[in-house]
Structure formats: structure tokens, C-alpha cells
Amino acid sequence: MKKFEYKTVEIKPTGTWTSKFDIVEIDKVLNGMGSQGWELVSMEDRNVGYGTTACFYYTFKREI
């Protein structure tokens, strides 16, 4: 039977007064996880109301 381990990574916006997400930085994180053998299985945003996203949660898995 296959066994997996899971890891969740939180990516927060940058900036003081605005929610800016750096696409290049997100790609670096995702590619880094992929190079370590992690496979992305889900992504969820944490909405704080009025269409504002506080952060993204990326959940990965890899076989152990």
C-alpha cells in the first residue's frame, strides 16, 4: 500500500496597505516544492471579506 506525507504552505501578500501577491515569488515556492518531490494537490484562499484575500494555502503530497 502506498503511503503519503502532506505539507501545507502559506503564502501571504506583500505590502503594508494593499494585498499584492508576487507571481514570480509564488512560482519560486511552487517550483522549489516540486523539485523536492512534492506534488500540489490543492490551493485555497483565505478570504477576509469584501473580496480581499489574506493568504493562499497550498497543500502538497509526496510518497514516503
N, CA, C and O atoms as a GROMACS GRO file, in nm:
protein
  256
    1MET      N    1   0.084  -0.117   0.000
    1MET     CA    2   0.000   0.000   0.000
    1MET      C    3   0.089   0.124   0.000
    1MET      O    4   0.187   0.131   0.074
    2LYS      N    5   0.053   0.222  -0.083
    2LYS     CA    6   0.128   0.347  -0.088
    2LYS      C    7   0.099   0.430   0.037
    2LYS      O    8  -0.012   0.428   0.090
    3LYS      N    9   0.202   0.503   0.082
    3LYS     CA   10   0.185   0.595   0.194
    3LYS      C   11   0.233   0.732   0.149
    3LYS      O   12   0.326   0.744   0.070
    4PHE      N   13   0.167   0.835   0.202
    4PHE     CA   14   0.198   0.972   0.163
    4PHE      C   15   0.219   1.058   0.287
    4PHE      O   16   0.165   1.030   0.394
    5GLU      N   17   0.297   1.162   0.269
    5GLU     CA   18   0.305   1.267   0.369
    5GLU      C   19   0.254   1.395   0.304
    5GLU      O   20   0.261   1.411   0.182
    6TYR      N   21   0.202   1.485   0.385
    6TYR     CA   22   0.141   1.608   0.335
    6TYR      C   23   0.206   1.728   0.400
    6TYR      O   24   0.254   1.722   0.514
    7LYS      N   25   0.208   1.838   0.325
    7LYS     CA   26   0.266   1.962   0.377
    7LYS      C   27   0.183   2.078   0.323
    7LYS      O   28   0.150   2.081   0.204
    8THR      N   29   0.148   2.172   0.408
    8THR     CA   30   0.074   2.290   0.368
    8THR      C   31   0.163   2.412   0.383
    8THR      O   32   0.227   2.433   0.486
    9VAL      N   33   0.166   2.493   0.277
    9VAL     CA   34   0.249   2.614   0.274
    9VAL      C   35   0.155   2.734   0.264
    9VAL      O   36   0.063   2.735   0.182
   10GLU      N   37   0.180   2.834   0.348
   10GLU     CA   38   0.102   2.957   0.346
   10GLU      C   39   0.182   3.065   0.274
   10GLU      O   40   0.298   3.088   0.306
   11ILE      N   41   0.119   3.132   0.177
   11ILE     CA   42   0.183   3.244   0.109
   11ILE      C   43   0.099   3.367   0.135
   11ILE      O   44  -0.019   3.372   0.100
   12LYS      N   45   0.162   3.467   0.197
   12LYS     CA   46   0.093   3.591   0.233
   12LYS      C   47   0.130   3.701   0.135
   12LYS      O   48   0.233   3.694   0.069
   13PRO      N   49   0.044   3.804   0.125
   13PRO     CA   50   0.075   3.915   0.036
   13PRO      C   51   0.186   4.002   0.092
   13PRO      O   52   0.219   3.994   0.211
   14THR      N   53   0.244   4.083   0.006
   14THR     CA   54   0.344   4.180   0.048
   14THR      C   55   0.282   4.318   0.048
   14THR      O   56   0.175   4.338  -0.010
   15GLY      N   57   0.346   4.411   0.111
   15GLY     CA   58   0.295   4.548   0.116
   15GLY      C   59   0.227   4.577   0.247
   15GLY      O   60   0.184   4.486   0.318
   16THR      N   61   0.219   4.704   0.278
   16THR     CA   62   0.162   4.746   0.405
   16THR      C   63   0.012   4.765   0.398
   16THR      O   64  -0.061   4.717   0.485
   17TRP      N   65  -0.036   4.835   0.296
   17TRP     CA   66  -0.178   4.870   0.292
   17TRP      C   67  -0.256   4.795   0.186
   17TRP      O   68  -0.378   4.802   0.183
   18THR      N   69  -0.187   4.722   0.098
   18THR     CA   70  -0.257   4.652  -0.009
   18THR      C   71  -0.218   4.506  -0.009
   18THR      O   72  -0.115   4.466   0.045
   19SER      N   73  -0.302   4.427  -0.071
   19SER     CA   74  -0.273   4.284  -0.083
   19SER      C   75  -0.213   4.258  -0.221
   19SER      O   76  -0.286   4.244  -0.319
   20LYS      N   77  -0.082   4.251  -0.227
   20LYS     CA   78  -0.014   4.223  -0.353
   20LYS      C   79   0.052   4.087  -0.344
   20LYS      O   80   0.129   4.060  -0.252
   21PHE      N   81   0.022   4.002  -0.440
   21PHE     CA   82   0.084   3.871  -0.447
   21PHE      C   83   0.182   3.870  -0.563
   21PHE      O   84   0.146   3.902  -0.676
   22ASP      N   85   0.305   3.834  -0.535
   22ASP     CA   86   0.411   3.832  -0.634
   22ASP      C   87   0.410   3.698  -0.706
   22ASP      O   88   0.449   3.596  -0.649
   23ILE      N   89   0.364   3.698  -0.831
   23ILE     CA   90   0.352   3.574  -0.908
   23ILE      C   91   0.487   3.505  -0.924
   23ILE      O   92   0.494   3.383  -0.917
   24VAL      N   93   0.592   3.582  -0.945
   24VAL     CA   94   0.726   3.525  -0.961
   24VAL      C   95   0.768   3.453  -0.833
   24VAL      O   96   0.825   3.344  -0.839
   25GLU      N   97   0.741   3.513  -0.719
   25GLU     CA   98   0.777   3.452  -0.590
   25GLU      C   99   0.695   3.326  -0.565
   25GLU      O  100   0.747   3.227  -0.515
   26ILE      N  101   0.566   3.329  -0.600
   26ILE     CA  102   0.482   3.210  -0.584
   26ILE      C  103   0.535   3.096  -0.670
   26ILE      O  104   0.542   2.982  -0.624
   27ASP      N  105   0.573   3.127  -0.794
   27ASP     CA  106   0.631   3.025  -0.882
   27ASP      C  107   0.759   2.967  -0.824
   27ASP      O  108   0.783   2.846  -0.836
   28LYS      N  109   0.841   3.050  -0.761
   28LYS     CA  110   0.964   3.000  -0.698
   28LYS      C  111   0.932   2.900  -0.587
   28LYS      O  112   0.996   2.796  -0.576
   29VAL      N  113   0.833   2.933  -0.507
   29VAL     CA  114   0.794   2.843  -0.398
   29VAL      C  115   0.740   2.712  -0.455
   29VAL      O  116   0.780   2.604  -0.411
   30LEU      N  117   0.650   2.722  -0.552
   30LEU     CA  118   0.590   2.601  -0.610
   30LEU      C  119   0.695   2.515  -0.681
   30LEU      O  120   0.695   2.393  -0.666
   31ASN      N  121   0.784   2.577  -0.757
   31ASN     CA  122   0.889   2.502  -0.825
   31ASN      C  123   0.987   2.440  -0.726
   31ASN      O  124   1.037   2.330  -0.748
   32GLY      N  125   1.015   2.510  -0.617
   32GLY     CA  126   1.102   2.456  -0.513
   32GLY      C  127   1.042   2.332  -0.448
   32GLY      O  128   1.113   2.234  -0.423
   33MET      N  129   0.912   2.338  -0.421
   33MET     CA  130   0.846   2.221  -0.363
   33MET      C  131   0.846   2.105  -0.462
   33MET      O  132   0.870   1.991  -0.424
   34GLY      N  133   0.821   2.134  -0.590
   34GLY     CA  134   0.821   2.030  -0.692
   34GLY      C  135   0.956   1.964  -0.708
   34GLY      O  136   0.965   1.844  -0.730
   35SER      N  137   1.062   2.044  -0.696
   35SER     CA  138   1.198   1.987  -0.710
   35SER      C  139   1.235   1.898  -0.591
   35SER      O  140   1.328   1.819  -0.599
   36GLN      N  141   1.162   1.912  -0.481
   36GLN     CA  142   1.185   1.828  -0.363
   36GLN      C  143   1.093   1.705  -0.365
   36GLN      O  144   1.092   1.626  -0.270
   37GLY      N  145   1.018   1.689  -0.473
   37GLY     CA  146   0.932   1.572  -0.487
   37GLY      C  147   0.788   1.590  -0.442
   37GLY      O  148   0.711   1.495  -0.441
   38TRP      N  149   0.751   1.713  -0.404
   38TRP     CA  150   0.615   1.740  -0.358
   38TRP      C  151   0.525   1.766  -0.478
   38TRP      O  152   0.566   1.833  -0.574
   39GLU      N  153   0.403   1.714  -0.473
   39GLU     CA  154   0.303   1.736  -0.577
   39GLU      C  155   0.190   1.820  -0.519
   39GLU      O  156   0.136   1.788  -0.414
   40LEU      N  157   0.155   1.928  -0.589
   40LEU     CA  158   0.046   2.014  -0.544
   40LEU      C  159  -0.087   1.941  -0.560
   40LEU      O  160  -0.119   1.891  -0.667
   41VAL      N  161  -0.165   1.936  -0.451
   41VAL     CA  162  -0.294   1.868  -0.457
   41VAL      C  163  -0.412   1.962  -0.436
   41VAL      O  164  -0.524   1.931  -0.475
   42SER      N  165  -0.388   2.078  -0.373
   42SER     CA  166  -0.497   2.175  -0.358
   42SER      C  167  -0.442   2.313  -0.326
   42SER      O  168  -0.331   2.328  -0.276
   43MET      N  169  -0.525   2.412  -0.355
   43MET     CA  170  -0.493   2.551  -0.322
   43MET      C  171  -0.622   2.614  -0.272
   43MET      O  172  -0.729   2.596  -0.331
   44GLU      N  173  -0.612   2.689  -0.164
   44GLU     CA  174  -0.729   2.754  -0.107
   44GLU      C  175  -0.691   2.895  -0.066
   44GLU      O  176  -0.583   2.918  -0.012
   45ASP      N  177  -0.780   2.990  -0.094
   45ASP     CA  178  -0.754   3.125  -0.047
   45ASP      C  179  -0.829   3.150   0.083
   45ASP      O  180  -0.935   3.091   0.107
   46ARG      N  181  -0.773   3.235   0.164
   46ARG     CA  182  -0.839   3.274   0.290
   46ARG      C  183  -0.896   3.412   0.269
   46ARG      O  184  -0.825   3.512   0.276
   47ASN      N  185  -1.025   3.417   0.243
   47ASN     CA  186  -1.095   3.541   0.215
   47ASN      C  187  -1.136   3.605   0.347
   47ASN      O  188  -1.194   3.540   0.433
   48VAL      N  189  -1.104   3.734   0.361
   48VAL     CA  190  -1.138   3.804   0.485
   48VAL      C  191  -1.256   3.900   0.466
   48VAL      O  192  -1.284   3.983   0.552
   49GLY      N  193  -1.323   3.887   0.352
   49GLY     CA  194  -1.441   3.969   0.327
   49GLY      C  195  -1.417   4.076   0.223
   49GLY      O  196  -1.305   4.120   0.201
   50TYR      N  197  -1.525   4.115   0.159
   50TYR     CA  198  -1.523   4.220   0.057
   50TYR      C  199  -1.425   4.190  -0.056
   50TYR      O  200  -1.366   4.281  -0.113
   51GLY      N  201  -1.406   4.061  -0.087
   51GLY     CA  202  -1.319   4.021  -0.197
   51GLY      C  203  -1.171   4.031  -0.167
   51GLY      O  204  -1.089   4.024  -0.259
   52THR      N  205  -1.135   4.047  -0.040
   52THR     CA  206  -0.994   4.059  -0.002
   52THR      C  207  -0.940   3.924   0.041
   52THR      O  208  -0.999   3.856   0.126
   53THR      N  209  -0.828   3.886  -0.016
   53THR     CA  210  -0.763   3.760   0.017
   53THR      C  211  -0.647   3.785   0.113
   53THR      O  212  -0.557   3.864   0.082
   54ALA      N  213  -0.648   3.719   0.227
   54ALA     CA  214  -0.543   3.737   0.327
   54ALA      C  215  -0.420   3.655   0.293
   54ALA      O  216  -0.307   3.699   0.316
   55CYS      N  217  -0.440   3.535   0.238
   55CYS     CA  218  -0.329   3.448   0.204
   55CYS      C  219  -0.381   3.330   0.122
   55CYS      O  220  -0.502   3.311   0.108
   56PHE      N  221  -0.288   3.253   0.069
   56PHE     CA  222  -0.321   3.131  -0.002
   56PHE      C  223  -0.258   3.014   0.073
   56PHE      O  224  -0.147   3.026   0.125
   57TYR      N  225  -0.330   2.903   0.079
   57TYR     CA  226  -0.276   2.780   0.135
   57TYR      C  227  -0.258   2.680   0.021
   57TYR      O  228  -0.354   2.647  -0.050
   58TYR      N  229  -0.137   2.632   0.004
   58TYR     CA  230  -0.104   2.532  -0.097
   58TYR      C  231  -0.074   2.402  -0.024
   58TYR      O  232   0.015   2.399   0.062
   59THR      N  233  -0.145   2.295  -0.057
   59THR     CA  234  -0.122   2.166   0.007
   59THR      C  235  -0.057   2.071  -0.094
   59THR      O  236  -0.103   2.056  -0.207
   60PHE      N  237   0.051   2.009  -0.049
   60PHE     CA  238   0.131   1.919  -0.131
   60PHE      C  239   0.131   1.780  -0.069
   60PHE      O  240   0.105   1.764   0.050
   61LYS      N  241   0.162   1.680  -0.152
   61LYS     CA  242   0.181   1.544  -0.100
   61LYS      C  243   0.300   1.482  -0.174
   61LYS      O  244   0.334   1.521  -0.286
   62ARG      N  245   0.362   1.385  -0.107
   62ARG     CA  246   0.464   1.304  -0.172
   62ARG      C  247   0.464   1.166  -0.107
   62ARG      O  248   0.431   1.149   0.011
   63GLU      N  249   0.502   1.070  -0.187
   63GLU     CA  250   0.503   0.932  -0.139
   63GLU      C  251   0.621   0.911  -0.045
   63GLU      O  252   0.731   0.962  -0.068
   64ILE      N  253   0.596   0.836   0.062
   64ILE     CA  254   0.705   0.803   0.155
   64ILE      C  255   0.732   0.653   0.153
   64ILE      O  256   0.820   0.605   0.225
   0.00000   0.00000   0.00000
